[in-house]
């Protein structure tokens, strides 16, 4: 009788949410069906569902309680049902914390950067990075084990004493090292019950960051003189009158877009504004990669 090789289920993970657990796995082999069993503490199993997709949501659970599930594959071979050993994973449903929606990353000296975020709770916040733009959005809940495979955890170090003293209430932060030249995407995630709540993205780069040399009033306008990255396609200027903009996505700022040709014509970024107020400026370089717009880390100037 011929030996039949049954492919096993792979990359099973559980993501916790409020009163529910989302079980995911890699795409199924041809002719395979996933079977999901709840495994009791005494080892007894109960079939919960079968699925031909790559995920299953178990709802109606009790927060704070540990649940275990076995996911295996079943096949029909020569008219008979054959099953694999499967993989057992556990999870604890819990009400997810709020995401970190404000994150600023600034270069300091040498290869050091400082990340500052707003946090009004004592949750576990960790920094992750990638040279590729992540596929997740603000508030997405991701299995921590999956995130650790897709992005690199950053080794978080204390902030400088000067930065610590300047933190506002509920602001937290950490420093990290990065000696590469590529643009780095940074995210602060809130970790709870084996899941990570994805926060807003920030960017870190030495070579692509705008260097603001001076800002001067000229003929009723504001001229911003910069050292521009060579591959920039334009610039975004954000300014506020109360504090520095948090990031490129700060909706409480006044925003101006300056095309590259306009900057080259004036040899400066020219803003048609000049009010008797204190301006907090951030300038971001725009880049076009793979048909999409992207932006550098911000450069601040008071």
N, C-alpha and C positions, 0 to 999 in steps of 0.2 A: 504494500500500500504506500502511495506517495506521501512524503512528509510535507505538510502545509505550514508555511511560516506566517504566523499571525502578527502583524505590526501592532505594537503596544501604544496606548495613549501616551501623549508626551506634553510636557510643560504645563501641568495642571497647577492652577493657582486660585486662591480665594481672596476676594476683596470684600471687606466689611462695609456695610451701610446701615442705615436706621432700620432695625427689625428685619434685616435681610442680609443674605450673602450671595455674591455673584461668583459663580464657579466658571472658570474659563480654561481652555486647552487649545493646543494647536489643531490646525485643520485635520479632519478625519481622513484616513486612507479610504480608497475606493471600496465600496460594499461593506463598510463598517458602520455600526451604530453605537453611540455612546450610551451607557447605562449608568445612572447616578443612584447610589445607595446611601442612605443615612446609616451610620455605624454607631450603635449605642455603646455605652461604657462597658457593658458586659460582652461586647463583641457581636451581638445580634445585628443583622442587617435588614433594612427595609427599602425596597425599590421606591424611589421618589419619582423618577422620570426617565424617559429615553429621549435621545436627541440626535438629530443628524447635522446640527450646526456646531459651533465652536464655543457655546456658552449656555449656562442655565442659571436663572435667578430663583433662589429659594427665599420665599417671603413668609411673613407671619411668624417670625422667630422672636425670641425674647432677648432683648439687649443684655449684654454682660454674661451670657451663657455660652459655653464652648460647644460647638457642633462639629462632628467629624463626618466626612463624606468620602466614599470610594467611587472613583470614576474608572470604568473599564470599557473595553470594546467587545462587541459581540459580532460574530460573523455567521453566515450560513455556508457550511462547507459540506458538499455532497449530500445536501438535504438535512444536515444536522446543525444544531446551534453549537458554536464554539466560542468561548470567552477567554479574554486575557486575564492576567493577574490583577491589573489595574494599579492605581495609585491612590493612597489615602491622604487627604489633607484636612486640616482643622481651621476653623475661624470663629471669631467672636463678633457677632453683630453689635453695632454701637452707633449712636448718633454722631455723624461726622462733625469735626470742628470746622469753624470758618476758615477759609483759605487766607493765606498772606496775600493781600491785594496791593500792597505797596512795598516795593523793593528797589533800593538804590545801590548801585555798584560803582565805585570810583577807584581809579588807580592812585596809589600813594607814592611809594618809592621803590626803586629796583623792580622786582617782580611781584610786589605785594599789591593786593586790592582789599578794599573794605566794603562789606555789604551791610546795609542798614535796612531794617524792616519794622513795621508797626505790629505790635503783638499785645493784645489786652488780656492774655491768659497765660497759664504756665505750661502750655502744651510743648511737646518735643518738636522743635523746628530744626530741620537739616537742610544743608545746601547741596545741590546737585548741579553738574555742568555737562555740557556736550558741545562739540564743534558743529553739530547738525541741529537745525531748529527742531525742537520736540514737537510731536504730533498732538500733545495734550493741551487743553485749554484751562483757563482759570476755573477752579472748583471741581475739576475732574478727580474722581477717586480711583487710584491705581494701586494694585498690589505692590507692596514695598519690594518684594523679591523681584518682580518684573522690572520695576523702576531701576533697581540696582544693576540689572543686566543692560538696560538701555541707556542709562546715564551714569556718569562717574560721581560717586560721593566725594565732596570736598572735605579736606581736613580743616576744620574750623579752629582758628586761633583767636586769642583775645584781641580786642580793638586797642588802638593806641590810647594812652591816657588822655590826650587832647581830644580825640573823637568821643571817648566815653563821657567827658565832661560836657560836651556839646549836645548829647542826646536829649531829646524831648521826652516828656512822660510817655511811657509805654513803647518807646523805641528800644529795640534790641539790635545787636549786630555781632559780626565776627569778621576776622580778616582771613585771607587765604593767599596762597602762592600760585602764580601761573607764569611760566616763562616762555610760552608759545607765542607765535605771531598771528595765529588765526583768531577770528572773532569767536568768543566763547559765550554760549548761552547759559545763563545762571537762573536757577529757580530755587525758592525757599518753599519746602513742603512741610506740612504738619503731619506728623506720624502718630497714628493711634491704632491699636488693635491689629497690627500687621498691614495696615493700609496707609497710603500717603495721599493727602489732599493737595492737589497741584495748585501752586500759587502763580502770581504774575511773573512774566519773564523780564530779566534784565540782561545787559550785555557787558562783556569785559573784553578790552583789547588795548594793547599798547600802541600798535602800529596804525590802527584805524581811528583812534580817538582824535577829535579836533583839539588843537592847542590854541586857546584864546590868548593872543598877545596883548591886546589893549581894546578898550571900548571908550569912544569919545563922541561928544556931541558935535555935529558938523551941520551948519546951516539949518537948524531946526530939526535935524534928524539924528539918529544914533547910528554910528558906524562901528561895526565889530570887525577887528583885524585878527585874522587867524592864520595858523599854519594848517593847510587843508590836506587831508589824505589824497594821494595821487589818483586813486580810482573812484573817488566820490562822484556822484551824479547830481548832487544837490545838498541842501542843508535845511534842517528844521530848527528854528529858534523858538524856545519856550521861555516865557517870563511871567513872574508873579511879583507882587509887591509886599508879600508877607513872609515868604520862605522860598528856598530853591525848589524847582519842580522835582517831583519824586522820580519820574522816568518819562520816556517818550509817550507813554499812555496817560499821563496826568491830565485829567479832564478839567481841572480847576485853573489851568493856565491860559494865557493868551498865546496863540500859536501862529507862527509865520513860516511859510515855505519859500525858500530862495533857490531857484534853479541855478545850475552850475554856470550857465552863460551869463546870467545876471551878476553873479559873484565875480566872474572873470572881468566883466565890463567895468565894474566899480572898484575892483581890487579890494573889496571889503563886502561884508554883509550889511546892507543899508536898510534900516527900519524907519518907516514914516511915523515916528512917534517921539515925543520928547516932553514928558510930564515932570513936574517938580516933585517926584517921588523917588524912593529908593527901589531900584530894579534888581531882581534876582534872575540872572540869565542862565539858561542851559542851552548849549548848541550841540546838535547831533548831525553827523554826516550820514547822508543817504547813499546806499549802494543798491545795485540791481544784480541779483543772483538768480540764475535759472528762471528768469522771467518774473521774479517777485522782488518787491522792494524790501530792503532790510536797513537797519540803522546801527550806528556805532554806539558805544557807551557815551554818556553825556559828559560835557566839559562845563564846569560851573564858573561863573564870574559875578562878583557882587559890585 
